[in-house]
Amino acid sequence: MFKTERCVLPAFQESDCEDVSKLFVNEEVRRYLGGIRDADSLKETLESMLTPQPAAYYWVVRGESTKEFIGLISLDLHHDGIDCEVSYQLLPDWWGKGYAAETVTVIIDFALNSLKLPAVVAETQSENFASCRLLEKLGMGLERKVIRYGAEQSIYAIRCLKSDGTQGLLPTSSE
């Protein structure tokens, strides 16, 4: 489990399915994520999250003191089959209040410094300006654009480089 200033991020478990389902049937949340999911697709998605592939992680985001459900963050293999991707979905009541930045930062730090991944990517529809701004705010740079799911997608990345330009790890926040 991870903690931030205002949130806890426990690993996704079966007792979280009802809360997480709210994300997949919310039109606002799913606007740039392919639309709402039907019951069969949702069931399949939740089952795959409960038995994730190796190197796939799913966390629910809850308020630290209230345990109120805020959203979901994952770290999983990107479509390119090379990099790991951080993904996030928050319920609209929590948008624009810094919760995404606060929690995604922790997961990027975990990926780069604990898992020692050379990079983390994030893919969002190019029209999702709020998500693009968030990724840039977190230090991710736009690497390329692709057409996927019938829309232009922007792929952002943060790649670890040593000061001499060779591949390496970013220092942890305590260094």
N, C-alpha and C positions, 0 to 999 in steps of 0.2 A: 504494500500500500504506500502511496505517495501522499504527502501533505503539502499544501501551499498555505499562503496567509489566510485564505478564506475557505479552502476546499480540502476534501479528502478524495483520493482516487483509489478505491479498492479494486481488486481484480473483478471482472465481470463474472457473475455466477447466476445460477438458475433463478434465485430469488429476485434478480434484477430484471428479468425478462419483461414483466409488465411495464415497468418504467421505461425501459429501452424501446419497447414497442411504440411508445408515444412519439418517438422521434421519426420512426419509419412511416407513420400515418399522418404526420403533420405536413400540410401543404407548404407552409412557409419554410420549414426546415428542409424539405425535399425539393424545393424550387430549382436548385442547381445540382441536385443529386439524382436526377432521373425520375422524379415524381414519387408519389406515395406507393408503397408496396402492397400487393394483394396478400391475402391470408397465407396462401401456400408459400409464396416467396419469402414472406416475413418469417414463417416457421422454419424454413430451410436456413435462412440467414442466422437466426438465433441459435439453431442447433450447431451450425458450423462455428459460431463464436464460443459455444460451450465446450467444444472439442477442437481447439485451434490447431492449425498446422505448427510444426516447429518454428520458432522465431516469430510467432504471431502473438500479439498481446492486445488485450481489450480491458479498458478500465472504465468504470462509471465515474461520473463527476457528481459529487454531492457537497452540499454546504457543510462546513466543518462542524458547526454547532447544531444545526437543525437536521442534518442528514437529508435535506430536501434534494430531490433529483434535479440535476442541472443538465446533464448531457453524457456523452460517450466520447472517448478518445481511443484510438487504436494505433498500433505500430505493426505493420505487416509488409510483406513483399509487394513492391509496386508492379504495375503492369509490365514494366520493362524487364522484370525478372532479375534485375541487378541490385537496385537500391531498395532500402526500406522506406516506406511512406508513413508519415504521420497523418491521420485523418481525425476530424472532430466534427461533432454535431451537438449543438446546444439548443435547448428549447428557447423559443423567441423571447420569453420573459427575461432571459439572462443575457441577451445580446446587448452589445454596446456598453457593457459595464466592466470590461477588463477580464472577465472570467476565462475567455478563450486564450488570451495572451498568457495569463497566469498559469494555466494548466498545461497548455501546449509547450511552454518553455521548459517545464519540468520533464516532459517526455522527451523532448529533443536532447536535453542534458543527459538523461538516462541513456538514450541511444548512443550518443557520441562518447560519453565518458565512462559509463558502466559497461555497456555492451561493446564499446570500442568500434562502433561502425564508422566507416570512412565518410559517410554522408547520410543525410536524411532528406527525403524529397516530400513535397506536398503537391497535389494536383487539385486544381479548382477550375470551374468554368471561368473563362476570361471575363464574362459579364458579371461575375460575383465580385464586385469592386471592394466590398467590405472584407472579404476573405483575402483578396490580393493585397490589400493594405496591411492586414494583420500579418501575413507571411513576410512582407517586406519589413515591417516593424520588428519582427523576431529575428531579423538578420538573414533571411533567406533571399536569394537572388533569383530572378527569372532566368531560367536556362533555355526553355524552348516552349513552343506552342504546337499543339497537335489537334487534329479533329478526332474526337472520340465521343460516342454516345450522341452523335448528331449535333455536336456543338464544339466550338473552339475551347480547348482546355489549356490553361497556363500551368506549366510545371516549374515549381520553385525548388531550390535546393540550398542546403548549407553543407559545404564540404570542408573537411578539416585539412588545413595545410600548415606545416611548420613555417617558421619565419624564413627558412631558406627555400621555400617553394615546394619541398617534397611532401608527400603524403604523411600525415601525422595527426595527433589528437589535439583538440582545443584543451586548454587548461580547465580544470574544474573551477567552480565558483569560489572554492575555499583557498585556491592558490594565489 
